[in-house]
């Protein structure tokens, strides 16, 4: 019975490793396709990232590099206008960490998105009709990327197994909080969660 359990664990580990490899390859292919499409239409893309303080919904320039990023964004938009290089779109994606309930995080990112687009429009003069927006109430993909690139992440395999096999709406976060007395969850909360509370702003010209 013990040997069978060991074999099943090894098989599961192999499947998870293959899944991550396939996901990584597909991500590269998708990025290459999107880049090729952008180039075929003569588009340039510039990405700016703005962070939030925990679960606050209001945007603050005093947090991390927000002030610098906003200045860079304003300079880009001003230069595009001076060069008569019209901005085609501003794609805004609002993310939250996995901490808390999905419904609360959904409400949070929606508030953040409204506040940020209004602020950005007033600050830059870009009409909101050019904004293409999206919300990600819980950024599990971003979390997995942090886990897979952090050699110090405790019990990374077991954490990935829970993420892969447990539905978000059926206790995924709760299982992570219970794993090994909550040690991996606390590590993620300290090291990753604050980096997931963000808005990504892509300017398409």
C-alpha positions in Angstrom: 0.0 0.0 0.0 2.9 2.4 0.9 4.6 1.5 -2.4 1.4 2.2 -4.4 1.0 5.6 -2.6 4.7 6.5 -3.4 4.1 5.6 -7.1 1.0 7.7 -7.3 2.8 10.7 -5.7 5.6 10.3 -8.2 3.1 10.1 -11.1 1.3 13.2 -9.9 4.6 15.0 -9.6 5.5 14.1 -13.2 2.1 15.2 -14.5 2.3 18.5 -12.7 5.8 19.1 -14.1 4.7 18.3 -17.6 1.6 20.6 -17.1 3.9 23.5 -16.1 6.2 22.9 -19.1 3.2 22.8 -21.5 1.8 25.9 -19.9 5.1 27.7 -20.2 5.5 26.7 -23.9 1.9 27.8 -24.7 2.6 31.1 -23.0 5.6 31.7 -25.1 3.7 30.8 -28.3 0.9 33.1 -27.3 3.2 36.0 -26.7 5.0 35.4 -30.0 1.6 35.4 -31.8 0.4 38.6 -30.1 3.8 40.3 -30.8 3.6 39.2 -34.5 0.1 40.5 -34.8 1.1 43.8 -33.2 4.0 44.2 -35.6 1.9 43.4 -38.6 -0.3 46.3 -37.7 2.6 48.6 -37.0 1.8 48.8 -33.3 4.1 49.6 -30.4 3.2 48.5 -26.8 4.5 50.1 -23.6 3.6 48.6 -20.3 3.3 50.5 -16.9 2.6 48.9 -13.5 0.9 50.6 -10.6 0.6 49.1 -7.2 -1.9 49.4 -4.3 -1.6 49.4 -0.6 -3.1 46.1 0.6 -6.8 45.9 -0.1 -7.3 49.6 -0.6 -9.3 50.6 -3.6 -7.8 54.1 -4.0 -4.8 54.8 -6.2 -1.8 56.5 -4.5 1.3 57.8 -6.2 3.3 57.5 -3.0 3.3 53.7 -3.2 6.5 52.1 -4.5 7.3 53.4 -8.0 3.8 54.7 -8.9 4.9 58.3 -9.1 7.8 57.5 -11.5 5.5 55.2 -13.6 2.9 57.8 -13.9 5.5 60.4 -15.0 6.8 57.9 -17.6 3.3 57.3 -18.8 2.5 61.0 -19.1 5.8 61.7 -20.9 5.0 58.9 -23.4 1.5 60.2 -24.1 2.8 63.8 -24.5 5.5 62.7 -26.9 3.0 60.6 -28.9 0.8 63.7 -29.2 3.6 65.9 -30.3 4.8 63.5 -32.9 1.2 63.1 -34.1 1.5 59.4 -33.2 -2.0 58.7 -32.1 -2.6 56.4 -29.2 -4.9 53.6 -30.4 -5.7 52.0 -27.1 -4.9 52.0 -23.4 -5.4 48.5 -22.1 -5.9 48.5 -18.4 -6.0 45.2 -16.4 -6.7 45.4 -12.6 -5.6 42.5 -10.4 -6.0 41.5 -6.8 -4.2 38.9 -4.7 -5.9 35.7 -3.6 -6.3 36.9 0.0 -10.0 37.2 1.0 -13.2 36.0 -0.7 -13.6 36.0 -4.4 -16.7 38.2 -4.3 -14.9 40.8 -2.1 -11.9 40.8 -4.5 -14.2 41.1 -7.5 -15.8 44.2 -5.9 -12.4 45.5 -5.0 -10.9 45.3 -8.5 -14.0 46.9 -10.0 -13.7 49.9 -7.6 -10.0 50.2 -8.4 -10.7 50.1 -12.1 -13.3 52.9 -12.0 -11.1 55.1 -9.7 -8.0 54.5 -11.8 -9.5 55.2 -15.2 -11.2 58.4 -14.0 -7.9 59.5 -12.5 -5.9 58.6 -15.6 -8.3 60.4 -17.9 -8.3 63.5 -15.8 -4.5 63.4 -15.5 -3.6 62.8 -19.1 -6.6 64.1 -21.1 -7.0 60.8 -22.8 -10.7 60.1 -23.4 -12.0 57.0 -21.7 -13.4 55.7 -25.0 -9.8 54.6 -25.7 -9.6 52.5 -22.5 -10.0 48.7 -22.9 -10.4 47.3 -19.4 -10.3 43.9 -17.7 -10.4 42.7 -14.1 -8.8 39.7 -12.5 -10.3 39.3 -9.0 -7.7 36.8 -7.9 -4.4 36.5 -9.7 -3.6 32.8 -9.4 -1.5 32.8 -12.5 0.7 35.5 -11.1 1.0 33.7 -7.8 2.1 30.4 -9.5 4.8 32.3 -11.3 6.2 33.6 -8.0 6.0 30.1 -6.5 7.8 28.5 -9.4 10.6 31.0 -9.5 11.3 31.2 -5.7 13.8 28.5 -4.5 12.8 29.4 -0.9 9.1 28.8 -1.2 8.1 26.2 1.4 6.3 23.1 0.2 6.0 24.5 -3.4 4.9 21.1 -4.8 2.1 20.6 -2.4 0.9 24.3 -2.9 0.9 23.9 -6.6 -1.0 20.6 -6.3 -3.8 22.3 -4.3 -4.0 25.2 -6.8 -4.2 22.7 -9.7 -6.7 20.3 -8.2 -9.0 22.5 -6.0 -11.6 24.8 -7.4 -11.4 28.5 -6.3 -15.1 28.3 -5.2 -14.6 25.0 -3.3 -12.0 26.0 -0.7 -8.7 26.4 -2.5 -7.5 29.2 -0.3 -8.8 27.5 2.8 -6.7 24.4 2.0 -3.6 26.5 1.5 -4.2 28.2 4.8 -4.4 24.8 6.5 -1.4 23.2 4.8 1.4 22.6 7.3 -0.3 24.8 9.9 -0.4 27.7 7.4 3.4 28.1 7.0 3.3 28.2 3.1 0.4 30.6 3.1 2.0 33.0 5.5 5.2 33.0 3.4 3.2 33.8 0.3 1.3 36.5 2.1 4.5 38.2 3.2 6.4 37.8 0.0 3.9 37.7 -2.9 0.5 39.1 -2.1 1.5 42.8 -2.1 3.0 42.4 -5.5 -0.3 41.0 -6.9 -2.3 44.1 -5.8 -1.7 46.1 -9.0 -2.9 47.6 -12.3 -1.1 46.9 -15.6 -1.5 49.7 -18.2 -0.5 49.0 -21.8 -0.3 51.9 -24.2 -0.9 50.8 -27.8 0.4 53.2 -30.5 
